[in-house]
Amino acid sequence: MKKLLVGLALALSVGSMAFAEEQKAPAGAVAAPAAQTATPAASTAPAAMQAVPAPAAKPASDGKLKANPKVTIPIFLIIIGATMCVVVWSAKRTKSAADFYTAGGGITGTQNGWAIAGDYMSAASFLGISGMISLYGYDGFMYSVGWLVAYITVLLIVAEPCRNAGKYTLGDILSFRTEPKPVRAVAAISVVAVSTFYLTAQMVGAGKLMQLLLGINYKFAIIGVGILMVGYVVFGGMTATTWVQIIKPACL
């Protein structure tokens, strides 16, 4: 009986091992063909990719604004021609120091107001103040209003005393009771120093606008604008300067 039980146990163990081997064999047989079928697909994939041509890359846009020279150049020449006519007309009327510095007293209050408005509508205002308002909001707006208050201060504290004293500049008034040469030298240096900071922003803004509108080099744009500014003041005096400033808000 004991031997029979041992033999039965051995038979069951051998049978279970044989059954397990039979279950493993089909799995391996199925996996092998799958691996074999996967190999041709992998080998043909690069060939298919090489056969399809790559799409042409689109040129990247630089994102820069480009003006139409056929439109901007004629408008620019018309404005320059009109202002140059004003300079020639003013140069014929400028015959004394009063004509050069104060336009001979022939500028009315309305014309002077338009000129101040044109002076306020500068490249620094359009570019700098607009940028400050967009970045800093109310603080940037208050900075622009400060310039307007400064104009009123100059009119009341500097311009009116100069007119009442029959002088043209603050240096003329200060040198009336002191040594003229040192006072005029200090006044000239102060004017040049203050104007340099203001003109730097003006020239940069004007040069960039001319570069954008006319499509010319930035350095040539600054040189051209500088020559025009000097020509307006030197040849036309205050009359030409005032009327050029009047034209600016009229065109806008």
LINKA-V21039 format. One record per pair of residues at least 12 apart in sequence whose ideal C-beta (glycine too) atoms are under 7 Angstrom apart, sorted by sequence separation. I is the first residue (numbers start at 1). GAP is how many residues later the second one is. If there is no record, write none. Layout:
# LINKA-V21039
i=[I & I]
gap=[GAP & GAP]
This chain:
# LINKA-V21039
i=[158 & 161 & 171 & 232 & 171 & 174 & 207 & 210 & 129 & 207 & 210 & 171 & 170 & 169 & 207 & 125 & 203 & 206 & 203 & 203 & 120 & 116 & 102 & 101 & 97 & 128 & 124 & 124 & 127 & 123 & 122 & 124 & 123 & 123 & 123 & 119 & 115 & 118 & 121 & 118 & 121 & 115 & 118 & 111 & 115 & 118 & 121 & 114 & 117 & 103 & 107 & 111 & 114 & 102 & 103 & 76 & 100 & 101 & 76 & 99 & 100 & 103 & 99 & 72 & 73 & 72 & 94 & 94 & 87 & 91 & 67 & 69 & 87 & 91 & 94 & 67 & 69 & 90 & 93 & 65 & 90 & 67 & 87 & 87 & 90 & 86 & 90 & 87 & 90 & 86 & 86 & 86 & 83 & 83 & 82]
gap=[12 & 12 & 12 & 12 & 13 & 13 & 14 & 14 & 15 & 15 & 15 & 16 & 17 & 18 & 18 & 19 & 19 & 19 & 22 & 23 & 27 & 35 & 66 & 67 & 71 & 73 & 77 & 78 & 78 & 79 & 80 & 81 & 82 & 83 & 86 & 126 & 127 & 127 & 127 & 128 & 128 & 130 & 130 & 131 & 131 & 131 & 131 & 132 & 132 & 135 & 135 & 135 & 135 & 136 & 136 & 137 & 137 & 137 & 138 & 138 & 138 & 139 & 140 & 141 & 141 & 142 & 142 & 143 & 144 & 144 & 145 & 145 & 145 & 145 & 145 & 146 & 146 & 146 & 146 & 147 & 147 & 148 & 148 & 149 & 149 & 150 & 150 & 153 & 153 & 154 & 157 & 158 & 161 & 164 & 165]
